[in-house]
Amino acid sequence: SVYKVRRSANAMSKAAESVSLSRDKKIPVILDIGTAYTKCGFAGESSPRHIIPTEVRRYHSNKIVRVFDDDSNWQRDTQELYDVLVDFFRQIYFRRLLVNPRDRRVVVVESLFSSSPFRHTLARVLFQHYNVPSIMFLPSHLSALVSLGIATGLIIDCGYEETSILPIVEGVPVMKCWQSLSCGGRAVQLELKRLLTEHGIVTDGETSKLLCACKICLSDDILEDIVGIQPHQVLVFILGAHCVL
């Protein structure tokens, strides 16, 4: 009986020690780098801390550069991608999350079809420049099931450039059944921009004219800010004027 008491006491002390150690550990940083927007936050939270455009203002040239640029071949110029990611992660760590990257493990939510040069360059930036303790790459399709606590499901991923469908059975992606369509959030923005340009009317006081006759640039930021869509009317404020569709 004495041996059992000692054994249970040792087990309780080890459990208490493990709990205290888990409390002392820093919560990992979660990074979901998308084509248009990036979500960043901490593990265990119900939603991201910040959702920011996947772009950065370069310190040397003061130009805004997208991380995923269709006009640039990152596979040939990895050094340029390295410099862009250094500035991009500096913005995330020191302006958004306000944490020391050396104290935080990193979980990168990535696509199953992410290119190897981009993954290697990203890991090199985090390890060599920011000295993070560890990096775990988590497929985005699996992360959707992890949040639900299930291992089997049909994942529909509506991204900025494309929409993909992938079944997952017991935590294993069935790549043979993968399907994709080159239609995503960007196509919705382009169609909305076309409708506003062709049928939108700008009213300023007593005067009104078509949007196509006005020198108004419908940028991606303006299109993202369009809210309150009703069945027959979209009302958006552009440069202080009302645009009615």
Residue pairs with C-beta under 8 A, 6 or more apart in sequence:
26 99
26 103
26 104
26 105
27 42
27 43
27 44
27 104
28 42
28 43
28 104
28 105
28 106
28 107
29 40
29 41
29 42
29 43
29 93
29 97
29 99
29 101
29 104
29 105
29 106
29 107
30 39
30 40
30 41
30 42
30 43
30 48
30 107
30 109
31 38
31 39
31 40
31 92
31 106
31 107
31 108
31 109
32 38
32 39
32 40
32 48
32 108
32 109
32 140
33 54
33 67
33 108
33 109
33 110
33 122
34 54
34 159
34 160
35 54
35 68
35 159
35 160
35 161
36 53
36 54
36 160
36 185
36 186
36 220
37 51
37 52
37 53
37 54
37 160
38 51
38 52
38 53
38 54
38 67
38 92
39 48
39 50
39 51
40 48
40 49
40 50
40 52
40 92
40 96
40 97
41 47
41 48
41 49
41 50
41 97
42 49
42 97
43 107
49 96
49 97
50 92
50 96
50 97
52 91
52 92
52 96
54 66
54 67
54 68
54 88
55 64
55 65
55 66
55 67
55 88
56 64
56 65
56 67
56 84
56 87
56 88
56 91
57 63
57 64
57 65
57 87
58 64
58 65
58 83
58 84
58 87
59 87
65 84
67 81
67 84
67 85
67 88
72 80
74 80
74 81
74 115
74 117
74 118
74 121
75 115
75 117
78 117
78 120
78 121
81 117
81 118
81 121
82 121
82 124
82 125
85 121
85 122
85 125
86 125
86 129
89 101
89 125
89 126
89 129
89 130
93 99
93 100
93 101
93 130
101 126
101 130
101 131
101 132
102 130
102 131
102 132
102 133
103 133
104 132
104 133
105 132
105 133
105 134
105 135
105 136
106 126
106 132
106 134
106 135
106 136
107 135
107 136
107 138
108 122
108 135
108 136
108 137
108 138
109 138
109 139
109 140
109 143
110 119
110 137
110 138
110 139
110 140
111 139
111 140
112 139
112 140
112 141
112 166
112 173
112 175
119 137
123 135
126 132
126 135
127 135
138 146
139 173
140 157
141 155
141 157
141 166
141 168
141 173
142 168
142 171
142 173
144 153
144 155
144 157
145 151
145 152
145 153
145 155
145 168
145 171
151 168
151 169
151 170
151 171
152 168
152 169
152 170
153 167
153 168
154 165
154 166
154 167
154 168
155 165
155 166
155 167
155 168
156 163
156 164
156 165
157 163
157 164
157 165
157 166
158 184
158 185
159 184
159 185
160 184
160 185
160 186
161 182
161 184
161 186
162 180
162 181
162 182
162 183
162 184
163 180
163 181
163 183
163 184
164 178
164 179
164 180
164 181
165 178
165 179
165 180
166 173
166 174
166 175
166 177
166 178
166 179
167 173
167 174
167 177
168 174
189 220
189 223
189 224
192 223
192 226
193 218
193 223
195 245
196 211
196 218
196 234
196 236
196 243
196 245
197 211
197 212
197 218
198 212
199 245
200 210
200 211
200 212
200 243
200 244
200 245
201 208
201 209
201 210
201 211
201 243
201 244
201 245
202 208
202 209
202 210
202 211
202 214
202 216
202 238
202 241
202 242
202 243
203 241
203 242
203 244
204 241
204 242
211 243
216 238
216 239
216 241
216 243
218 238
222 236
222 238
225 236
226 234
226 236
228 234
228 235
233 244
233 245
234 244
234 245
235 242
235 243
235 244
236 242
236 243
237 243
